[in-house]
Amino acid sequence: MKLASELPPESQAPDCIRVSVRFPNGERFERRFDVTNSLELLFNATLAHENCPSNLTLLSSYPRKQLNCAPEWYREFGIVQDPTNIPTFQDCGFEKSVVVLVRDNDA
């Protein structure tokens, strides 16, 4: 998938955030991000994964809330809140590690 080849390498910074993404089928993957990375990078990394549904929403596990992370180009495929104001991990208050849930909007 083209999107996967465009992803930057995982963060090696000591203060990076480890994100565990859980798909609807129970599969998981982990990736490290810089605290200053946009959540759009999380969205792209998730969408590039083979277990990801094509129409998805990402949710933080606790507190459970929808993450505003879908870029403008995704509007034709699914729900996009405000693609001009996608926060960073730091803006969301994520520290050290976080679990993100993938919701299949077609299920």
C-alpha positions as CSV (number, residue, x, y, z in Angstrom):
1,M,0.0,0.0,0.0
2,K,1.4,3.4,-1.0
3,L,0.4,5.0,2.3
4,A,2.6,2.5,4.3
5,S,5.7,3.4,2.2
6,E,5.2,7.1,3.0
7,L,5.2,6.7,6.8
8,P,8.2,8.1,8.6
9,P,10.3,5.8,10.8
10,E,9.0,5.2,14.3
11,S,10.2,7.6,17.0
12,Q,13.3,6.6,19.0
13,A,13.0,9.6,21.4
14,P,13.1,8.8,25.1
15,D,9.8,10.7,25.7
16,C,8.0,9.1,22.8
17,I,4.5,7.7,23.1
18,R,3.8,4.0,22.6
19,V,0.4,3.5,20.9
20,S,-1.3,0.1,20.9
21,V,-4.0,0.0,18.2
22,R,-6.7,-2.6,18.5
23,F,-8.8,-3.6,15.5
24,P,-12.4,-4.9,15.4
25,N,-11.2,-8.4,14.7
26,G,-9.0,-8.4,17.9
27,E,-5.7,-8.0,16.1
28,R,-3.3,-5.3,17.5
29,F,-0.2,-3.4,16.4
30,E,2.1,-1.1,18.2
31,R,4.0,2.0,17.0
32,R,6.0,4.8,18.7
33,F,5.3,8.4,18.0
34,D,6.9,11.7,19.0
35,V,4.7,13.7,21.4
36,T,4.7,16.5,18.8
37,N,3.4,14.3,16.0
38,S,-0.1,15.0,14.6
39,L,-2.7,12.4,15.2
40,E,-3.0,12.3,11.4
41,L,0.2,10.2,11.5
42,L,-1.6,7.8,13.8
43,F,-4.6,7.7,11.4
44,N,-2.3,7.0,8.4
45,A,-0.3,4.3,10.2
46,T,-3.6,2.6,11.2
47,L,-5.2,2.8,7.8
48,A,-2.0,1.3,6.2
49,H,-2.3,-1.8,8.4
50,E,-3.7,-4.9,6.7
51,N,-6.4,-5.5,9.4
52,C,-7.8,-2.0,9.1
53,P,-11.4,-1.5,7.7
54,S,-11.7,1.1,5.0
55,N,-14.3,3.1,6.8
56,L,-13.0,3.7,10.3
57,T,-13.1,6.0,13.3
58,L,-10.3,6.0,16.0
59,L,-11.3,6.1,19.6
60,S,-9.2,6.6,22.7
61,S,-9.8,3.7,25.1
62,Y,-10.0,5.8,28.3
63,P,-11.7,8.1,28.5
64,R,-13.5,6.7,25.4
65,K,-13.8,9.5,22.9
66,Q,-13.5,9.9,19.2
67,L,-10.2,11.2,18.0
68,N,-10.1,14.0,15.4
69,C,-7.4,12.6,13.2
70,A,-8.8,11.9,9.7
71,P,-7.2,14.1,7.0
72,E,-9.2,16.1,4.4
73,W,-8.5,13.5,1.7
74,Y,-10.4,10.9,3.7
75,R,-13.6,12.9,3.6
76,E,-14.9,10.9,0.5
77,F,-14.4,7.6,2.4
78,G,-15.7,8.4,5.9
79,I,-16.3,10.8,8.7
80,V,-14.0,13.8,9.0
81,Q,-14.5,16.2,11.8
82,D,-12.2,19.2,11.3
83,P,-9.2,18.3,9.1
84,T,-7.7,21.8,9.6
85,N,-7.4,21.3,13.3
86,I,-5.9,17.9,13.9
87,P,-4.2,17.9,17.3
88,T,-0.8,16.4,18.4
89,F,-0.4,13.6,20.9
90,Q,0.7,16.3,23.4
91,D,-2.4,18.4,22.7
92,C,-4.6,15.3,23.6
93,G,-2.8,14.8,26.8
94,F,-1.4,11.4,25.8
95,E,1.6,10.3,27.8
96,K,3.9,7.3,27.7
97,S,1.4,4.8,26.3
98,V,-2.2,4.7,25.1
99,V,-4.6,2.2,23.7
100,V,-6.5,3.3,20.6
101,L,-9.6,1.4,19.3
102,V,-10.6,1.1,15.7
103,R,-14.3,1.3,15.0
104,D,-15.5,-0.2,11.7
105,N,-18.2,2.4,10.6
106,D,-19.7,-0.2,8.2
107,A,-20.3,-2.8,10.9
